[in-house]
Amino acid sequence: MTDRTVYVIGIDGVPPRLLDEARSGGFVENIDHLKTIGASGTTKTVVPPLSMAAWSSFATGRDPGGHGIYNFMLRKEGSYDTKFADGNIIHQNSIPIWDYLDERGIKSGVMNLMPGYPPSESDGFHIGDLVTSSQSSEFMYPPELKDTVEQNVANYELYPYSPYTPDKSEKDLQNYLSDLFKMERIRMGTGKYLINEKDCDFYTYVFSGSDSILHCLAHIRDEDHPHHEPELVDKYGKKPLELLEMYDEFIGWLFEQSNEEDVIMILSDHGHSSVYHQINLNSWLYNNGYLELKPGIETSLKVVGYNYVYDAFESVLHKLGLFSKLKNLVATSDSEGESKKSLKDLVTISRFDYDWDETTAYTIASGGQIYLNTQKNHPLGWITEENYDSIRESLREELLSIRHPDTGEFVIDSVYYGEEIYGSEHSETRPDLAALPSNNYQIQYPQTMKTNEIFSTPPKPGNHTSEEDRNGIFVAAGGGSDGADVEMNIEDFAPTSLALLDIPVPSSMTGNAREDIFNLDAESKSYDGRVIAKRAVRKVSKKLRK
C-alpha cells in the first residue's frame, strides 16, 4: 500500500493538434509544465472512437470485447432488440477500477464518466454522466451528495445547454457558449470541493465540454468547411482554446495541492475532426441489396416520412434546441420484450420494419459497426457458418469501394473484422464488421435511414469517427513518469493506476500497467471473485436496510 493519490483527468475529445495549438498560444502553461517534468504522447482509443465504449475501456482496463459495450446502442443477446448502454451493463460484464479499489478498502471519487448511471456504490463518491443520467434521477452517490454540492458549490446540472448548429443565430451561439463554460466551471468547483472534503486515494474526473465545443464550432475554425462562417472567426475561433485554458487552471490547482508522491494523468478518449459529408450505412445496405424492408402500411409511412419530411422536422428541432434531448430520449427508450415496441421502434425505421428473411446485414448505431443476420445469434437469421465468411468478405470489399457521388472520394477508410478488435468473449452480441470512414466523413445514425438518399449533410460540423480520431492526448507527471511521444492505450489507464497504488492488477484486464512510462512493480493477480462477492453483500445489505 502507498500514501500516494492518483488523479486521472479526462478532457473529452481533444485531438493532439489542438493541444499543440494551445501550447503554442500559451493557453495551457500548467499542462505544458507537466509535459516538461513527466511523460507525454497520445492515447490510442477503441474502434470506433466513441466515448461510451472508450470510457468503459478506461474504467475496466479491457477492450470493448471484454466489457461488452461496443457503442451507445447495443444489441441484446439472441435478439434484434436493442438497449442503451448504462452502468448496469458494465457491472454485469466486467469490473471497473473503483470496485477493485473498494475491495481493498481504498476510496475513489468519480465524476462524469460514462456510463455513470446508476452510480456505483463503492466507498467514496460517484457522480453520473450527462448521457446515461437524468437530472431528476439519483445520479450521485451517496444520495445526500447532491444537496451537499448544491449548498457548498452550486446546482450541478447535467445538460444545461442547447448545442449550437450552423443554422442558428449568433445569439444562440453566445447562449450556448455561456451555458457550456458555466457548466464546466461548476464541475471544476465541484471537483475541487470534493478533493478538499473527501479523503480518496483515486480520483477520476471527465470534463465533456471540450467534446461539445468541437462538435459545434468546427466549421468556424475550419476555413475549408462547407459551412464556414468567416465573420465569426475573430470572436469565436479561439473559444476551444479558452476552454482548455480553463481546464489548465484546474490542472494547475491540482498540481499545487498535490505532494511529490502523487500522480496526475491527463487524457482524452478520442480526437476530433471537421466533417463535410455523412453516409447512412443502413440506406447503403438497403440500396445494395443487403437490407430489405417489409411492405406494410406502417413501414411505408415511415419511409415516406424520412424521405420527404424528416429534414425539415430535424431543422426545426435544432433551431428550438430540442434535437439532442429528443434524440437521447428516443435512443434510451427500451422495449419490454422481443415483440413489444419502444418509442424508438415507433418513430424510427427499426427492427420491426425489416424483412429479416431477406436481410443480410444491418446497423443499429452510428460508428460503422455492422451485424450479419446469422442463424447462430439471431432469431430469424439465415446466414450459416458455411457461408458466413464469403458473405462477410464480399460485404467488406464493397464497403471499401464506396465513393462519394460528387467528390469521387473513397468514403470508407478501413473495415475491421469483429474478432480482430473485440476478441470472442461477448461474440454473441459483437459486431461482425466495423467500418471507419475517411477523414471529413462520418457515419450517420441508422434510425434516420432514407431509401432514396445515401449521402447527406452532417447535422454537426465536427465529429470523431475516423482512424485519425482514434488518437487522443496523454500527459502525466509523478510516479517516475518519463518519456516523450509515448502511446498509452485507453485500457492501460486502469491497470497502471492500480499498480501506482500498489494494488495487484487483475489478470482479466487486457490493458497493461505501463512500466515503460512509470516506476512500477506491477503484480498480476486473479481476484475478481472477491470483488463480486463484496458487491453481492452490499446489494443484500441495501435490500435489508429498505
VOVEX-341878 format. One record per residue (C-alpha): y, z, x; residue in one letter. Coordinates in steps of 0.001 Angstrom, whole numbers, padded with zeros to 6 digits, always signed. Each point is the difference from the previous one (the first is absolute). Last residue first. Layout:
BEGIN
YZXA;...
//
This chain:
BEGIN
-000932+002831-035005K;-000629+002182+003018R;-003715-000756-000284L;+000675-003760-000005K;+002138+000306+003151K;-002708+002005+001713S;-002538-002719-000754V;+002283-002682+001520K;+000727+002145+003060R;-003732+000521+000562V;-000571-003761-000255A;+002724-000739+002583R;-001573+002567+002334K;-003365-001704-000388A;+001508-003426+000674I;+001614+001267+003188V;-003218+001691+001110R;-001956-003203-000615G;+002387-002137+002050D;-000992+001793+003209Y;-001241-002718+002346S;+001664+000486+003371K;+001813-002078+002580S;+001870+001914+002699E;+003323-001234+001335A;+001353+001583+003167D;+003386-001564-000283L;+003016-000762+002182N;+001560-002760-002067F;+000200-003819+000257I;-003371-000992+001503D;-001641+002984-001699E;+000703-001629-003331R;-002252+001812-002456A;-001641-003055-001516N;-000223-001344-003540G;-003318-000519-001760T;-000117+003609-001215M;-003461+001086-001147S;-000636+001820+003293S;+002614+002552-000968P;+002402+000740+002883V;-000290+003569+001265P;+003258+001952-000433I;+002011+000764+003135D;+003297-000629-001848L;+000659-003134+002071L;-003592-001030-000761A;+000663+000241-003731L;+003177-002070+000327S;-001841-002673+001993T;-002797-000130-002584P;+002542-000469-002824A;+002301-002442+001828F;-002676-002434+001196D;-000544-001538-003488E;+003357-001770+000328I;-001145-001689+003178N;+002292+000976+002854M;+001098-002720+002408E;+001720+000827+003284V;+003032-001973+001171D;+001206+002876+002185A;-002045+002988+001094G;+000076+003764+000022D;-000672+002883-002324S;-000767+003248+001804G;-000183+001849-003296G;+003672-000654-000622G;+001830-003118-001159A;-001216-002928-002101A;+001297-003355-001242V;-001916-002632-001996F;+001352-002856-002114I;-001831-002319-002375G;-001979-003172+000596N;-002168-001274-002873R;+003059-001935-001184D;-000757-002766+002506E;-003299-000673-001772E;+001885-000553-003255S;+000374+002138-003125T;+003158+002060+000426H;+002914-000842-002301N;+003640-001076-000190G;+002035-002120-002415P;-001346+001689-003150K;-000994-001966-003119P;-001713-002644+002166P;+000671-003603-001125T;-003027-001915-001283S;-003193-001768+001009F;-003159-000490-002091I;+001501-001196-003265E;-001609-001492-003129N;-002735+002586-000622T;+002336+002899+000630K;-001053+003278+001533M;+002099+003129-000550T;-002967+002372+000306Q;-000786-001510+003406P;+002937+001782+001685Y;+001391-002517+002482Q;-001134-000823+003533I;+002897-000224+002439Q;+001423-002658+002275Y;+002681+000266+002700N;-002626+000180+002771N;-003373-001450-000987S;-002069+001766-002619P;-002872+002444+000609L;-003238-000664-001869A;-002561+002788-000429A;-003496-001051-001021L;-002964+001719-001676D;+002054+002961-001236P;-001860+003329+000186R;-001051+001756-003225T;-003798+000003+000555E;+000503-000204+003766S;+001323+003561+000169H;-001674+000964+003283E;-000481-003587+001216S;+002754-000730+002520G;+003579-000640-001119Y;+001451-002516+002469I;-002880-002352+000776E;-002008+001055-003063E;+002675-001488-002259G;+000237-003285+001888Y;+003531-000714+001192Y;+002124-003006-000935V;+002936-000945+002224S;+003360-001773-000193D;+000030-001096-003631I;+002946-002123-001158V;-000278-002959+002380F;+003365-001725-000079E;+000575-003287-001840G;+003467+001248-000937T;+000124-001070-003661D;-003662+000059-001095P;-000843+003109+002064H;-003301-000622+001768R;-003385+001591-000654I;-002578-000879+002701S;-000843+003581+000988L;-000857+000812-003611L;-002343-002989-000210E;-001889+001123+003098E;-000423+003522-001369R;-001240-001302-003359L;-002665-002126+001694S;-001035+002956+002164E;-000321+002283-003012R;-002087-002481-001975I;-002331-000709+002938S;-000444+003696+000809D;-000695+001118-003574Y;-002562-002703-000896N;-003174+001945+000862E;+001408+003467-000712E;+000703-001171-003526T;+003268-000900-001704I;-000347+000416-003775W;+001948+003149-000801G;+000147+001294-003552L;-000282+003742+000738P;+001437-000392+003516H;-001086+001453+003366N;-003392-001568+000758K;+000315-003048-002247Q;+003082-001089+001921T;+003309-001175-001441N;+001764-000334+003361L;+002981+002293+000578Y;+003177-001048+001808I;+002544+002147+001836Q;+003245-001913+000556G;+002594+002792+000002G;+000866+000208-003677S;-002554+001510-002358A;-003085-000819-002093I;-001187-003263+001532T;-002621-002439-001268Y;-003013-002072+001058A;-002842-002042-001496T;+000823+000032-003707T;-002137-002047-002436E;-002112+002739-001597D;+002914+002388+000508W;+002309-001876-002349D;+003110+001988+000800Y;+002333+001320-002714D;-001486+003494-000232F;+000328+000354+003787R;+003759-000375-000284S;+002823-002380-000857I;+002572+002738-000525T;+001396+001906-003006V;-003144+001385-001648L;-002128+000529+003101D;+002876+001779+001779K;+000423+002323-002980L;-003688+000895+000097S;-002761-001787-001855K;-003331+001614-000806K;-003279-001816+000699S;-000762+001275+003521E;+001277+003474-000734G;+002976+002297-000363E;+002604-002490+001181S;+002511+000883+002692D;+003772-000501-000027S;+001371+000266+003544T;+000896-003688+000287A;+001809-000131-003337V;+002181+003035+000714L;+000663-001202+003561N;+001142-003395-001280K;+002221+001708-002575L;+001633+002125+002702K;+000502-002963+002320S;+001383-002257-002743F;+002416+002414-001671L;+003210-000441+001994G;+001671-001785-002902L;+000580-003077+002131K;-003623+000085+001172H;-001246+000310-003591L;+002095-002992-001052V;-001385-002117+002839S;-003570+000999-000875E;+000463-001148-003607F;+001479-003339+001097A;-002911-000571+002385D;-002600+001081-002581Y;+000862-002456-002765V;-001504-003432+000794Y;-003206+000288+002047N;-000471+003759-000412Y;+000410-000104-003768G;-002021-003173-000473V;-002891+001475+001997V;+000239+003286-001905K;-000154-001860-003316L;-003064-001937+001176S;-001751+003237+001022T;+000557+001518-003455E;-001026-003209-001791I;-003345-000397+001800G;-000964-002729+002537P;-001129+002430+002738K;+001426-000529+003457L;-001724-001406+003089E;+000385+000889+003686L;-001306-001940+003020Y;+000799-003490-001307G;+002951-000842+002232N;+002731+000529-002590N;-001394+003393-000964Y;-000389+001177+003607L;+003570-001125+000719W;+001326+001873-003026S;-002030+003044+001051N;+001434-000360+003499L;+003599+000113-001186N;+002014-001399+002876I;+003404+001144+001180Q;+002886-001596+001861H;+002998+001067+002099Y;-001070+003441+001210V;+001977+001916+002607S;-002084+002296+002142S;-001132+003618+000258H;-002229+002131+002218G;-002809+002373-000872H;-000791+003727-000274D;+002959+001046+002099S;-000357+002621+002686L;+001607+003021+001617I;-001939+002694+001875M;+001477+003331+001031I;-002075+002491+002009V;+000712+003659+000628D;-000756+001867+003239E;+003561-000278+001338E;+001483+001580-003106N;+001364-001631-003147S;+003387+000825-001560Q;+001958-002618+001957E;-002664-002699-000437F;-000039+000402-003781L;+003788-000136-000187W;-000020-003199+002062G;-002697-001504-002227I;+002150+000850-003053F;+002990-001704+001619E;-002208-002998+000723D;-000880-000261-003679Y;+003707-000371-000754M;+000372-002611+002743E;-002989-001853-001467L;+001914-000137-003290L;+003045-001321+001837E;-002180-002705+001534L;-001285-001009-003443P;+003640-000089-001195K;+001098-002308+002811K;+000212-003180-002097G;+001814+001739-002843Y;+003745-000448+000386K;+000134-002777+002602D;-002995-001869-001448V;+001034-000027-003660L;+001985-003262+000034E;-002885-001701+001778P;-002327+000386-003007E;-003317-001545+001064H;-002212-001005-002924H;-001962-002720+001828P;-000212+002311+003061H;+001139-001638+003234D;+002920+002425+000467E;-002383+002967-000130D;+001868+003330-000301R;+001119-000506-003585I;-003295-001567-001055H;-001957+002969+001353A;+002057+002501-002003L;-002411+001050-002761C;-003418+000261+001629H;+001560+001316+003211L;+001876+002665-001973I;-003174+001072-001791S;-002077+000384+003152D;+002717+002041+001715S;+000329+002261-003032G;-003611+001094+000447S;+000411+003061+002218F;-003456+001440+000647V;-000462+003584+001160Y;-002937+001472+001893T;+000029+003587+001161Y;-002719+001853+001883F;+000137+003561+001325D;+001582+001433-003134C;+002051+003185-000362D;+002121-000946-002978K;+003686+000928-000318E;+001704-001921+002801N;-002310-003002-000217I;+000346+000119-003794L;+003796-000038+000133Y;+000090-002855+002496K;-002311-002170-002091G;+001914+000715-003180T;+003265-000949+001682G;-001635-003166+001307M;-001273-000779-003482R;+003417+000693-001501I;+001673-002306+002525R;-002614-002664-000790E;+000745+000087-003714M;+003760-000103+000619K;-000424-003067+002222F;-001968-001761-002746L;+002400+000960-002799D;+003046-001268+001897S;-001817-003155+001111L;-001075-000874-003541Y;+003434+000740-001447N;+001676-002243+002575Q;-002478-002807-000623L;+000531+000250-003757D;+003749-000235+000612K;-000632-003102+002099E;-001605-001564-003060S;-003680-000800-000568K;-001841-003313+000400D;-000745+000711+003680P;-002121+003074-000846T;+000913+003682+000340Y;-002468+002749-000793P;+001024+002613-002638S;+000133+003454+001595Y;-001109+003552-000751P;-003745-000388+000728Y;-001541+003344+000968L;+002921+002303-000718E;+000202+003358+001793Y;+002818+001973-001652N;+001834+001559+002903A;-000480+002274+003031V;-000482+003727-000664N;-000347+000238-003786Q;-001555-003456-000490E;-002409+000526+002892V;-001132+003375-001345T;-000364-001386-003518D;-002343-002747+001230K;-001847+002390+002311L;-001172+002071-002990E;-002903-002408-000507P;-001488+000652+003480P;-000284-002878+000350Y;+002453-002620-001186M;-000604-002977-002313F;-000417+002084-003142E;+000800-002951-002263S;+003252-000825-001800S;+001454-001918+002949Q;-003110-002147+000301S;-002270-000241+003025S;-002083-002952+001264T;+002924-002084+001269V;+002732+002490+000990L;-002252+002171+002140D;-001235+003542-000592G;+001260+003145+001735I;-002642+002182+001703H;+000448+003524+001339F;-001761+002432+002317G;-003661+000809-000682D;-001821-002924-001585S;+000458-000669-003684E;+000431-003751+000436S;+002620-001640-002192P;-001252-001951-003026P;+001496-002309+000916Y;+000809-000780+003614G;-001502-003448+000522P;+002301-000435+001784M;+001917+002256+002383L;+003221+001397-001472N;-000039+003428+001690M;-002841+001887+001685V;+000103+003457+001605G;-003104+001375+001672S;-001390+003499+000524K;-002877+000651+002375I;-002856+002229-001202G;-002696-002202+001561R;-001117-001392-003376E;+003681-000610-000782D;+000322-002161+003106L;-002898-002183-001116Y;+001553-000188-003473D;+003382-000955+001499W;-001629-002890+001865I;-001142-001806-003126P;-003687-000001-001007I;-001774-003075-001377S;-001325-001752-003085N;+000619+002459-002806Q;+003046+001536+001662H;+001685-003386+000496I;-000859-000886-003570I;+001570+003140-001460N;+003229-000624+001895G;+000699-003224-001836D;-000841-003709-000036A;+000486-001859-003280F;-003156-000962-001826K;-001657-003297-000794T;-002676-001232-002380D;-002255-002873+000980Y;-002841+002475+000456S;-002858+001144+002217G;+002350+002249+001990E;+003575+000030-001248K;+002314-002510+001646R;+003089+001402+001687L;+003740-000553-000489M;+002400+001406+002611F;-002156-001554+002707N;-003173+000521+002009Y;-000527+003679-000746I;-003706+000537+000691G;+000419+002782+002564H;-002327-001446+002645G;+000433-003703-000753G;+003743+000569+000005P;-000145+001053+003685D;-000439+003686+000758R;+002146+002700+001588G;+000339+001578-003450T;+003766+000350-000371A;+001040-003093+001972F;-002673-002086-001690S;+001323+001096-003407S;+003527-000743+001247W;-001033-003571+000760A;-001969-000643-003194A;+002875+001046-002258M;+002673-001469+002294S;-001177-003609+000144L;-000606-001997+003205P;-002997-002018-001259P;-001970+000796+002082V;+000785+003362+001643V;+002628+001065+002519T;+000658-000346+003706K;+002657+002489+001078T;+002209-001184+002832T;+001361+001226+003303G;+001396+003257+001286S;-000904+003013+002109A;+001987+002986+001196G;+003214+000919+001839I;+001852-003293-000389T;-001450-000827-003415K;+001080+003433-001232L;+003533-000720+001233H;+000100-003297-001903D;-001107+001850-003118I;+002954+002331+000494N;+002473-002811+000711E;-000970-001954-003099V;+003072-001975-001154F;+001269-001056+003435G;+000093-003696-000809G;-002710-000936+002489S;-002232+002784-001324R;+000509-001105-003607A;-000856-003603+000914E;-003149+001169+001799D;-000915+002091-003050L;+000463-003077-002177L;-002172-002094+002359R;-002796+002576-000155P;-000316-000391-003787P;+000872+002976-002242V;-002124+000119-003171G;-000037+003737-000662D;+001538+002400+002461I;-002881+002445+000434G;+000577+003232+001881I;-002903+001869+001585V;+000851+003505+001178Y;-002623+001969+001951V;+000589+003686+000650T;-001534+001573+003121R;-001148+003597+000279D;-003520-001273+000754T;-003567+000669-001137M;
//
